[in-house]
Amino acid sequence: MSAALFDWLDRVTWLAEVPRYASAILTRQVQAKISRSRPECWSDNFAWLPAENGEERFLTAFANHYGRIRAFHGCRPADLKSYFDYGLHGQTAEILEAQFLSIFRDLPEQKLQEALAELKDRKESERGRFWVVLEERELIEHCGHYLIQGSEYLMALAASLCRLAPGEDYRMRLRKHGTPTIFELHIPIQHLQEAQVDALARLVLAAWGELVSNRPLGMGHSPCLVVRRTVEPQYFVGHTHPARIRDPHLGHTIYVNQHTRCVHCAEARIDT
């Protein structure tokens, strides 16, 4: 496995690396044609790339060059120790449902069971998965609810209760449990599905094309990836507990986190 790390935030570096690992595809002639014609270099249509089977060959070159991808996972764990001992696992609905029944044990059992029944299909469709982003800022500025309230499955159950047993916004109770946490991971590329790696490679190739054609199109938000297997503890690089998080469930106001250090912060490989 290649030791090269892909860091979405280090755009200068990964753009500079493109013509090195893909030199057989993005030849000087290809670059000259793109520079002269100045096409719009989209990531979903590579008609602009004047290289035979250029897209497919680049996807292979990208996957062969990079061994790991820098990513961030936002959550609100009650205890971080299990992450450092056993790694980051995909969703296990039964564990989350036990937490749900404990947090809302003061409500009628019938209402709790109705909420669980409503999410039966989602319980199975999300089993074994978790999500990561390639920019830490996305979790703080745009997806703060994962840090503020934790599991999306728990949030969905709490939202169901709002309708089944009206009287309070039950999602707010989730804020009383756990600590807002962002884990930095260096995920082996083999831990990701090929289609996701290919989608990332297409974004990189399009960004390189924009640079050569001198015709920037803008990239929008950074990619979000679905991980379907455990990321072992050795791939944890660090963690933080952000002090100020934008709250999408309360009008994008600022949520102030009072717990910015934990017992594991001093033990982390990267000072947080």
N, C-alpha and C positions, 0 to 999 in steps of 0.2 A: 504494500500500500504506500502510495506517495505520502511524504511528510508535509507537502505544501498545504498551507491553510488559506482558505478563501475567506476574506473579511470584506463584507459588503461596504462597510464604512470607509475602507481604505481604497477608494475608487482610483486614485492615481496609480497605486501599485498594480491592481488587477487589470487596469487598462494597458499598462506598460507590459504586462506579462503575456497578453493575448498574442501578439505577433511572434513571440518566442516559442510557445508550445504549439502554435498553429501555423508555423512558418511554411509548411508544405501546402497549406490551403490558402492562406492570405499572403500570397506572393507579392513581390513589388509590382508586378503587372496588375494584379487584382486591386491593390491599393491605388495605383495610378488611375485606373478606370473609375473607381469610386470617387476619387478626388476631383476628376474632371467632370463627371456627370452630376455630382452632388445630389444623389437620390435621397428620398425620405427613407430612413433605415428603421423600419418597423420590426418588432420582435415576433410578429405573428404572420409575416409574409416576407420571405427572403428572396423575392424576385429581384431585389436590388443587388444581390451578391453575385458577381460575375465569376463564379467558380463552380466547376462541375461537382454535383453532390456536396456542395460546400456546407450546407446546413448540417447534414447528417455527419459528415466528417468532423466538423467542429464540435458537435456534441460529444463524440467519442474522444477527441483531443482534450476537451475540458474535463471529462470524467477521469481520464487517465492522469491528468496533471495534478488535480487536487485530491488530497486524501481526507481532508477535514473541512468542515464549514463552521465558522463562528456564528453562534446563534444565542438567543435569549428567551427564557421561559419565565412568564410572570404567574405568580400564585400567592396564596395566603395560608401557608402551612401552620399547623399548631406546633409542630416540632420539626426542626430541620435535620435532626440526627439521622432519621431513616433515609434521607436523600444521600447523605454522605456515606452511609453504610451499604445501601442497596441500590443506589442509583435512582433515576427518574423513570417511573413506569407509566404506561398508558392508563386510561381511565378504568377503574374498577368500581362499577356502579354499586356493588353491595356495600363497600366501605363508605361511600358517600351517602348511601341511603341510611346507614346506621347513624351517621352524623346528623342527617336530616331529622330522623326520629328523635334523637337526643335533644337537638336545639329547639324543636317545636313540640316537645312532649306535653306542654300545657294545653295544646289544642286537641279537639276531639279526634280520637283514633280513626274514625271513619273518614274525616277530611284528609288526614295524612295519607291514608291508603288510596283515596281517590286521586290525590296528586301523584302518587307513585304510579298508579294505573295509567294516568294520562301520558306519562313519559316512557311507557314500556318500550315503544319502538325506538325511541332515541337512546334508551339505555343500551340496546344491543348495537345500534349503528355506530356509536361512539366508543364502544368497548375496545380497550387496548390502544387508544390513541391519545396523543397530546400534541399541542401546537406550539411552535416557536416562531419568533420573528428575527430578522437580521439586523434590526436597529433597536437598541435599548430604549431610545426616545419614543418609539411607537407605543410601548407599554405605558409610559408615563403620560404622554400627551393625548393619545387616541384610544387606548384600550385599558384605561385605568381601572375599569370594573373588575378585572381579574386580580389586580393587586388589592383592591379595596374590599371586595366581597368573595374572592376566591373562585372556586369551581363553577364553570358555566352550567353544569348539570344541577348543582345545588341552587344556583340562581334561578334556573328554570322551575325547579320544584317550589321554591319560595314564591315565585311569580304566580304559579298555579294556585297557591294558597290564598293569594290576594283576592282571587275571584271566588274561590270555594268557601272561604271564611273571611269575608271583608271586615275591615276594622283597623288594619294597619298595613304598612308596606313591609312585609316580612323579609324582604331582601336586606333591610337595614340591620336585622339581627345578625346576619352573617359577618358584619363589621366588628362584632364583639369577640370573634374567635380567630386566633392565628395572627400572623405578622406579615404585612406586605413584603414580598421578596421577589427579587429578580435573580435568577441563576444565569451565569454565563457558561455556555457549553461549547466545546469543540467537537462537534458531532462527526464521527466517521461517515464518509460519503456512502458506505455500504449500508448504513442504518436508514437511508432514505430510499424511497421508491424511485426507480429510474425516471419516471415521468416528471417528478419534481426536480430532479437534478437537471434534466433536459430543459425544463422551463426556465430555470435559473441561467443555464448556459445561453439560452436564446436571448435573455435580457442583456447578458454580457456582450454577446456578439453584436446586438443592435447598438449598444452604447459605444462599442468600438467603431462601428460604421458611422455613427453620428460624428464621432471625433474626426474620422478621416474625411468625411464629406463636408465637415464644418457646417452641419445643419442640425443643431440640437432640437430634439422633440420633447424633452422632459420625461422623467421616469415615474413621477407620482410616488405613492407609498412603496416602501420596501416589501419584498416578498414575505409571505407567511407560509410556513411549511408544516406539513402533518408528519409526525413521527409515529411509527407503528410498532416499535420495539423498544426495549429498555435501553436507556443510555447509562452505561455503567459509571461508577464513581470516579474512575480515572479520567473521564472526559469532562469533569466539572473543573472549571478554571477559577471561578470566584462567585461571589454573591453580594448583593446590596439590598438595603431597605430604604427606598427613596423617601425623603422627608415630605415632598410636596407632589401630589398626583392630581391630574385633572380628572374630575368625576363626571362621566357621561350620564350617570343616573340622577344627578342633581344639578342639571343645567350647566354642566361643564365648569362648575365652581372648583376651587382648589381644596382637595382633601389633605389635611395635615396629619401625617403619620408621626406619632410620638415615640415609636420604637424603631430607631434607626441603627441600633446595635443589638447583637445577640451574642450568646456565649460562644457561638461558632465563628464569629467575625475574626477574632484574634487567631484562630486556627487556620483560616483560609489561606490558600497559596498566594492569592493576590490581596493586598491590603484594601479593604472596603471601608 
